[in-house]
């Protein structure tokens, strides 16, 4: 969730900063240009004030004023590099610098000159951007006795203006970057604060789903809504644990209480059989059903205990334990003329040895039970990434795709195998024993026998699942 929430917050914060930064950058560029234009207006106003006393009459005073104006313009050009000129209405220069610069016939300078002849200051030039090369044109009229006699025109390069705008933008960009970094840091802290209870809730949910029903969420930190959710989750977990405990207790108590009268009933049936002719089919059928019912009760009790007792996890040699179970079931397989083989190299994993042994017993018993005479059951142990797998493959009738989705359910048995002894609880007990220790059990068709056979894969973690 954090990987989705954090980019969204960053994008939103970036959009806000851009929405603030772009107008600020535009405003800064406009302010820098306005400052330059105002400076040029002041300069042209000063030159216009000097030029209004210059007359075209060739008198000594006039020559002195014109020479003073020319000197001022030359100095201005040398210091600032800005072309400047005072031009009469007929385009003739009163004074200009540099000496080879004259009023052009067209372009921005001509347009500004024409505006000034109408006794109006030229329009503000278009905004200059750092990536645009251009010049800044400002013109002011020279007025004498209410008439425009000449125009002062300045033609400024924009290099310095663009440099100042770039520097201002660099400062704004640095500020935005700093603000973005601070915002990202705040977003990290905020998402961590908001999602920490969610992560704890997720981990606790996983623990409960894997059988650790005592796990609870620590109600601390995070928004009030998530703290209320944590409290509600703990209450729900308490109620679920109570219900499951009551269910287990009922199953265990019922199984235990039913065994005594059933044992007494079987004893009376045996005594009754002594009074009847030997080989009575009805008595034999009743005894068989009674023994099957006793087996179901035993399996129910085992299942209740398997779901109730926590696994005693320890580092175990899975290969050695599996080899031991293969050796224990070999006589049973030989009695049925089934070849039971094991490839069990030393491989360590975390498991409850007793629970794993019981689960392997149920799986191997099932494989031997359903494998025809003369066929083979193979048991292999191998490391597989972060788990150790034990694969039990038989060459029995196998299961259809629909049956594979139901195998392991309580009391479920394939309709094709109802005549084979069993309660339908063995694989359910195996799954409960394995899940208590972080293990799993999977069912699939035999990979080397396309037409028949079942492959059962038992997995236990190689690392301690409690860490």
C-alpha positions as CSV (number, residue, x, y, z in Angstrom):
1,X,0.0,0.0,0.0
2,X,2.8,2.4,0.8
3,X,4.2,2.0,-2.8
4,X,0.9,3.2,-4.1
5,X,0.1,5.9,-1.5
6,X,3.6,7.5,-1.5
7,X,3.8,8.2,-5.2
8,X,0.3,9.7,-5.1
9,X,1.3,12.1,-2.3
10,X,4.5,13.0,-4.1
11,X,2.7,13.7,-7.3
12,X,0.1,15.9,-5.5
13,X,2.8,17.8,-3.7
14,X,4.8,18.3,-6.9
15,X,1.7,19.6,-8.6
16,X,1.1,22.1,-5.7
17,X,4.7,23.2,-5.8
18,X,4.6,23.6,-9.6
19,X,1.3,25.5,-9.3
20,X,3.1,27.9,-6.9
21,X,6.5,27.9,-8.5
22,X,5.6,28.6,-12.2
23,X,3.6,31.8,-11.5
24,X,6.4,32.9,-9.1
25,X,9.0,32.3,-11.9
26,X,6.9,34.2,-14.4
27,X,6.3,37.0,-11.9
28,X,10.1,37.2,-11.2
29,X,10.9,37.4,-14.9
30,X,8.4,40.1,-15.4
31,X,9.7,42.1,-12.4
32,X,13.3,41.8,-13.7
33,X,12.2,43.1,-17.1
34,X,10.1,45.9,-15.6
35,X,13.1,47.0,-13.6
36,X,15.2,47.1,-16.7
37,X,12.5,49.0,-18.6
38,X,12.2,51.5,-15.8
39,X,16.0,52.1,-15.9
40,X,15.9,52.6,-19.6
41,X,12.9,55.0,-19.3
42,X,14.9,57.0,-16.7
43,X,17.9,57.1,-19.0
44,X,15.9,58.2,-22.0
45,X,14.2,60.9,-19.9
46,X,17.6,62.2,-18.8
47,X,18.9,62.3,-22.4
48,X,15.6,64.0,-23.5
49,X,16.0,66.7,-20.8
50,X,19.5,67.4,-22.1
51,X,18.5,67.2,-25.8
52,X,15.6,69.7,-25.5
53,X,18.1,72.5,-25.1
54,X,20.0,71.6,-28.2
55,X,19.0,73.7,-31.2
56,X,19.8,73.1,-34.8
57,X,21.2,76.7,-35.1
58,X,25.0,76.6,-35.3
59,X,25.8,78.8,-32.3
60,X,28.6,78.2,-29.8
61,X,26.2,77.5,-27.0
62,X,24.3,75.0,-29.2
63,X,27.5,73.3,-30.2
64,X,28.6,73.1,-26.6
65,X,25.2,71.5,-25.6
66,X,25.3,69.1,-28.5
67,X,28.9,68.1,-27.7
68,X,27.9,67.5,-24.1
69,X,25.0,65.3,-25.2
70,X,27.3,63.4,-27.6
71,X,29.8,62.9,-24.7
72,X,27.0,61.6,-22.4
73,X,25.8,59.2,-25.1
74,X,29.3,57.9,-25.8
75,X,30.0,57.3,-22.1
76,X,26.7,55.6,-21.7
77,X,27.4,53.2,-24.6
78,X,31.0,52.4,-23.4
79,X,29.8,51.7,-19.8
80,X,26.6,49.8,-20.5
81,X,26.9,48.6,-24.1
82,X,23.5,50.1,-24.9
83,X,23.0,51.8,-28.2
84,X,21.4,55.2,-27.8
85,X,20.5,58.0,-30.2
86,X,18.6,61.2,-30.4
87,X,16.9,61.6,-33.8
88,X,15.0,64.5,-35.2
89,X,11.6,64.0,-36.8
90,X,13.2,63.6,-40.2
91,X,15.3,60.7,-38.9
92,X,18.5,62.9,-38.8
93,X,20.6,62.2,-35.8
94,X,21.1,64.9,-33.2
95,X,23.7,62.7,-31.4
96,X,24.1,58.9,-31.3
97,X,26.4,56.2,-30.0
98,X,28.1,54.3,-31.4
99,X,28.8,56.5,-34.4
100,X,27.7,53.9,-37.0
101,X,24.2,53.4,-35.5
102,X,21.4,55.1,-37.3
103,X,17.6,54.9,-37.1
104,X,16.5,51.8,-39.1
105,X,13.7,52.1,-41.6
106,X,11.6,49.3,-40.0
107,X,11.5,47.0,-37.1
108,X,11.0,47.5,-33.3
109,X,13.2,50.6,-33.2
110,X,11.2,52.3,-35.9
111,X,7.9,51.4,-34.2
112,X,9.0,52.8,-30.9
113,X,10.3,55.9,-32.7
114,X,6.9,56.4,-34.3
115,X,5.0,56.0,-31.0
116,X,7.3,58.6,-29.4
117,X,6.7,61.1,-32.2
118,X,3.0,61.0,-31.1
119,X,4.2,62.3,-27.7
120,X,3.6,58.8,-26.2
121,X,6.1,56.6,-24.6
122,X,6.7,53.4,-26.5
123,X,4.7,50.4,-25.4
124,X,6.4,48.0,-23.0
125,X,8.3,45.4,-24.9
126,X,7.3,41.8,-24.9
127,X,8.5,39.6,-22.1
128,X,12.0,38.4,-22.6
129,X,12.7,34.8,-21.6
130,X,16.1,33.2,-20.8
131,X,16.0,31.1,-24.0
132,X,15.2,34.0,-26.3
133,X,17.8,36.2,-27.8
134,X,16.6,39.8,-28.4
135,X,16.9,43.4,-27.6
136,X,15.0,45.8,-25.3
137,X,13.8,49.0,-27.1
138,X,12.6,52.1,-25.2
139,X,11.9,55.5,-26.8
140,X,11.0,58.8,-25.2
141,X,10.0,62.1,-26.9
142,X,12.1,65.3,-26.7
143,X,9.5,68.1,-26.2
144,X,10.2,71.8,-26.6
145,X,7.4,74.4,-26.3
146,X,4.8,71.6,-26.3
147,X,6.1,70.1,-29.6
148,X,8.0,66.9,-30.2
149,X,11.2,67.9,-31.9
150,X,13.1,64.6,-31.5
151,X,13.1,61.2,-30.0
152,X,15.6,59.5,-27.7
153,X,15.9,55.8,-28.5
154,X,17.8,53.1,-26.5
155,X,18.5,49.6,-27.9
156,X,19.6,47.4,-25.1
157,X,21.0,43.9,-25.3
158,X,19.1,41.4,-23.1
159,X,22.1,39.2,-22.0
160,X,22.3,40.6,-18.5
161,X,18.5,40.6,-18.1
162,X,18.3,37.0,-19.1
163,X,21.2,36.1,-16.8
164,X,19.4,37.8,-13.9
165,X,16.2,35.9,-14.7
166,X,18.1,32.6,-14.8
167,X,19.7,33.4,-11.4
168,X,16.3,34.2,-10.0
169,X,14.9,31.0,-11.4
170,X,17.8,29.0,-10.0
171,X,17.0,30.3,-6.6
172,X,13.3,29.5,-7.0
173,X,14.2,26.0,-8.3
174,X,16.5,25.4,-5.4
175,X,13.7,26.5,-3.0
176,X,11.2,24.2,-4.8
177,X,13.6,21.3,-4.7
178,X,14.3,21.9,-1.0
179,X,10.5,22.1,-0.4
180,X,10.0,18.9,-2.4
181,X,12.6,17.0,-0.4
182,X,11.1,18.2,2.9
183,X,7.7,17.3,1.5
184,X,8.9,13.8,0.5
185,X,10.4,13.3,4.0
186,X,7.1,14.5,5.6
187,X,5.2,12.1,3.3
188,X,7.5,9.2,4.3
189,X,6.9,9.9,7.9
190,X,3.2,10.4,7.4
191,X,2.7,7.2,5.4
192,X,4.8,5.3,7.9
193,X,2.7,6.7,10.7
194,X,-0.6,5.9,8.9
195,X,0.4,2.5,7.5
196,X,2.3,1.1,10.5
197,X,-1.0,-0.2,12.2
198,X,-2.0,-1.6,8.8
199,X,1.2,-3.6,8.5
200,X,0.8,-4.8,12.1
201,X,-2.8,-5.8,11.3
202,X,-1.7,-7.6,8.1
203,X,1.0,-9.5,9.9
204,X,-1.3,-10.5,12.7
205,X,-4.0,-11.6,10.2
206,X,-1.4,-13.8,8.5
207,X,-0.4,-15.3,11.9
208,X,-4.0,-16.1,12.7
209,X,-4.6,-17.5,9.2
210,X,-1.6,-19.8,9.7
211,X,-2.9,-21.1,13.0
212,X,-1.3,-18.8,15.6
213,X,-4.7,-17.8,17.1
214,X,-3.1,-16.1,20.1
215,X,-1.7,-13.3,18.0
216,X,-3.2,-9.9,18.6
217,X,-2.7,-6.3,17.3
218,X,-1.0,-3.8,19.6
219,X,-3.3,-0.8,19.7
220,X,-0.8,2.0,19.6
221,X,0.0,4.7,17.1
222,X,-1.7,5.6,13.9
223,X,-4.9,7.5,13.2
224,X,-7.8,7.1,15.6
225,X,-9.8,5.2,12.9
226,X,-7.0,2.5,12.6
227,X,-6.7,2.3,16.4
228,X,-10.5,1.6,16.6
229,X,-10.0,-1.0,13.8
230,X,-7.2,-2.7,15.7
231,X,-9.4,-2.9,18.8
232,X,-12.3,-4.3,16.8
233,X,-10.0,-6.8,15.1
234,X,-8.8,-8.0,18.5
235,X,-12.3,-8.4,19.7
236,X,-13.2,-10.4,16.6
237,X,-10.1,-12.6,17.0
238,X,-11.1,-13.2,20.6
239,X,-14.6,-14.2,19.6
240,X,-13.3,-16.4,16.8
241,X,-10.8,-18.1,19.1
242,X,-13.6,-18.7,21.7
243,X,-15.9,-20.3,19.0
244,X,-13.1,-22.5,17.7
245,X,-12.1,-23.5,21.2
246,X,-15.7,-24.4,21.9
247,X,-15.9,-26.4,18.7
248,X,-12.7,-28.3,19.4
249,X,-13.8,-28.9,23.0
250,X,-17.1,-30.2,21.8
251,X,-15.5,-32.5,19.2
252,X,-13.0,-33.8,21.7
253,X,-15.6,-34.3,24.5
254,X,-18.1,-35.9,22.2
255,X,-15.5,-38.3,20.7
256,X,-14.3,-39.2,24.2
257,X,-17.8,-39.6,25.6
258,X,-18.9,-41.7,22.7
259,X,-16.0,-44.1,22.9
260,X,-17.0,-45.6,26.2
261,X,-20.6,-46.6,25.3
262,X,-19.3,-47.7,21.8
263,X,-16.7,-49.9,23.5
264,X,-19.4,-51.4,25.7
265,X,-21.6,-52.0,22.7
266,X,-18.9,-53.8,20.8
267,X,-18.2,-55.9,23.8
268,X,-21.8,-57.0,24.1
269,X,-21.9,-57.7,20.3
270,X,-18.9,-60.0,20.8
271,X,-20.6,-61.7,23.7
272,X,-23.7,-62.1,21.5
273,X,-21.7,-63.5,18.7
274,X,-20.6,-66.3,21.0
275,X,-24.2,-67.4,21.4
276,X,-24.8,-67.5,17.6
277,X,-23.6,-69.9,15.0
278,X,-20.0,-69.1,13.9
279,X,-19.7,-67.0,10.7
280,X,-22.9,-65.1,11.1
281,X,-22.8,-62.4,8.5
282,X,-25.0,-59.9,10.3
283,X,-22.9,-60.0,13.4
284,X,-19.7,-59.6,11.3
285,X,-21.2,-56.6,9.5
286,X,-22.2,-55.0,12.8
287,X,-18.8,-55.5,14.3
288,X,-17.1,-54.0,11.2
289,X,-19.3,-50.9,11.3
290,X,-18.7,-50.6,15.0
291,X,-14.9,-50.7,14.5
292,X,-15.2,-48.2,11.7
293,X,-17.2,-45.9,14.0
294,X,-14.5,-46.3,16.7
295,X,-11.9,-45.4,14.1
296,X,-13.8,-42.2,13.1
297,X,-14.1,-41.2,16.8
298,X,-10.4,-41.7,17.3
299,X,-9.6,-39.6,14.2
300,X,-12.0,-36.9,15.3
301,X,-10.2,-36.7,18.6
302,X,-6.8,-36.6,16.8
303,X,-8.1,-33.8,14.6
304,X,-9.3,-31.8,17.5
305,X,-5.9,-32.2,19.3
306,X,-4.0,-31.4,16.1
307,X,-5.9,-28.1,15.7
308,X,-5.5,-27.2,19.4
309,X,-1.9,-28.0,20.3
310,X,0.8,-25.6,19.1
311,X,3.6,-27.0,17.1
312,X,6.9,-27.7,18.9
313,X,9.1,-26.3,16.1
314,X,12.8,-27.3,16.0
315,X,15.6,-27.7,13.4
316,X,15.0,-31.2,12.1
317,X,16.8,-33.5,9.6
318,X,13.8,-34.0,7.3
319,X,15.7,-36.6,5.2
320,X,16.4,-38.8,8.2
321,X,12.9,-38.5,9.6
322,X,11.3,-39.3,6.2
323,X,13.7,-42.3,5.8
324,X,12.6,-43.5,9.2
325,X,8.9,-43.4,8.2
326,X,9.6,-45.1,4.9
327,X,11.3,-47.9,6.8
328,X,8.4,-48.2,9.2
329,X,5.9,-48.6,6.4
330,X,8.0,-50.9,4.3
331,X,6.6,-54.1,6.0
332,X,3.0,-53.0,5.3
333,X,3.9,-52.2,1.7
334,X,5.6,-55.6,1.3
335,X,2.6,-57.4,2.7
336,X,0.5,-55.8,0.0
337,X,3.2,-56.5,-2.7
338,X,3.8,-52.8,-3.2
339,X,7.4,-51.6,-3.6
340,X,8.1,-48.6,-1.3
341,X,11.3,-46.7,-2.1
342,X,12.8,-43.6,-0.6
343,X,15.4,-41.0,-1.7
344,X,16.0,-39.1,1.5
345,X,19.3,-37.2,1.6
346,X,20.1,-35.2,4.7
347,X,18.2,-31.9,4.5
348,X,17.4,-29.7,7.4
349,X,14.2,-27.7,8.0
350,X,12.0,-26.4,10.7
351,X,9.2,-28.7,11.8
352,X,7.5,-30.4,14.7
353,X,9.0,-33.9,14.4
354,X,6.0,-35.7,15.9
355,X,3.5,-33.7,13.8
356,X,5.5,-34.2,10.6
357,X,5.9,-37.9,11.3
358,X,2.1,-38.2,11.8
359,X,1.4,-36.3,8.6
360,X,3.9,-38.5,6.6
361,X,2.3,-41.6,8.1
362,X,-1.1,-40.5,6.8
363,X,0.2,-39.7,3.4
364,X,2.3,-42.9,3.0
365,X,-0.5,-45.0,4.4
366,X,-2.9,-43.5,1.8
367,X,-0.4,-44.1,-1.1
368,X,0.2,-47.7,-0.1
369,X,-3.5,-48.3,0.5
370,X,-4.5,-47.2,-3.0
371,X,-1.6,-48.5,-5.0
372,X,-2.2,-51.8,-6.8
373,X,-0.1,-54.9,-6.3
374,X,3.2,-54.9,-8.1
375,X,3.3,-51.1,-8.4
376,X,5.7,-48.6,-6.7
377,X,5.4,-45.8,-4.2
378,X,8.3,-43.3,-4.3
379,X,9.2,-40.9,-1.5
380,X,11.8,-38.2,-2.3
381,X,13.2,-35.3,-0.1
382,X,14.8,-32.2,-1.6
383,X,15.5,-28.6,-0.8
384,X,13.4,-26.2,-2.9
385,X,14.3,-22.6,-2.3
386,X,13.2,-21.5,1.2
387,X,11.4,-24.8,1.9
388,X,12.1,-28.5,2.0
389,X,9.7,-30.7,0.1
390,X,8.8,-34.3,0.6
391,X,7.1,-35.8,-2.4
392,X,5.1,-39.1,-2.1
393,X,4.1,-40.4,-5.6
394,X,2.0,-43.5,-6.1
395,X,0.7,-45.3,-9.2
396,X,-2.8,-45.8,-7.9
397,X,-6.0,-44.8,-9.7
398,X,-5.4,-41.1,-8.9
399,X,-8.0,-38.4,-8.7
400,X,-9.9,-36.3,-11.2
401,X,-9.5,-32.5,-11.4
402,X,-12.8,-32.0,-9.4
403,X,-11.7,-34.5,-6.8
404,X,-8.3,-32.8,-6.4
405,X,-10.1,-29.6,-5.3
406,X,-11.8,-31.6,-2.5
407,X,-9.1,-33.9,-1.3
408,X,-8.2,-33.1,2.3
409,X,-11.7,-32.0,3.2
410,X,-13.1,-33.5,6.4
411,X,-14.9,-36.8,5.9
412,X,-14.5,-36.6,2.1
413,X,-13.7,-39.7,0.2
414,X,-13.8,-40.4,-3.5
415,X,-17.0,-42.2,-4.7
416,X,-14.7,-44.8,-6.4
417,X,-13.0,-45.7,-3.1
418,X,-15.8,-46.1,-0.7
419,X,-15.1,-49.9,-0.3
420,X,-11.6,-49.2,1.0
421,X,-11.2,-48.8,4.8
422,X,-10.9,-45.3,6.1
423,X,-12.6,-42.4,7.8
424,X,-11.9,-39.5,5.4
425,X,-10.0,-37.6,8.2
426,X,-6.4,-38.7,7.7
427,X,-5.4,-36.0,5.2
428,X,-7.4,-33.4,7.2
429,X,-5.3,-34.3,10.3
430,X,-2.1,-34.1,8.2
431,X,-3.0,-30.6,6.9
432,X,-3.8,-29.4,10.4
433,X,-0.5,-30.8,11.8
434,X,1.5,-29.2,9.0
435,X,-0.2,-25.8,9.0
436,X,0.4,-25.5,12.8
437,X,4.2,-25.4,12.0
438,X,4.1,-23.3,8.9
439,X,4.0,-26.2,6.5
440,X,1.7,-27.0,3.6
441,X,0.4,-30.1,1.8
442,X,-0.5,-30.1,-1.9
443,X,-2.1,-32.7,-4.2
444,X,-1.5,-33.1,-8.0
445,X,-1.6,-35.9,-10.6
446,X,1.6,-38.0,-10.8
447,X,3.9,-36.0,-13.1
448,X,5.3,-39.2,-14.7
449,X,2.0,-41.1,-15.0
450,X,-0.3,-39.1,-17.2
451,X,-3.2,-41.6,-16.9
452,X,-3.1,-42.5,-13.2
453,X,-1.4,-41.9,-9.9
454,X,-1.3,-39.2,-7.3
455,X,1.5,-37.0,-6.1
456,X,1.4,-35.5,-2.6
457,X,3.9,-32.7,-1.8
458,X,4.6,-31.9,1.8
459,X,6.6,-28.6,2.4
460,X,8.2,-27.3,5.6
461,X,10.2,-24.1,5.9
462,X,13.9,-24.1,5.9
463,X,14.1,-21.1,8.2
464,X,12.3,-20.5,11.5
465,X,8.8,-19.3,10.6
466,X,8.5,-17.6,14.0
467,X,11.3,-15.1,13.2
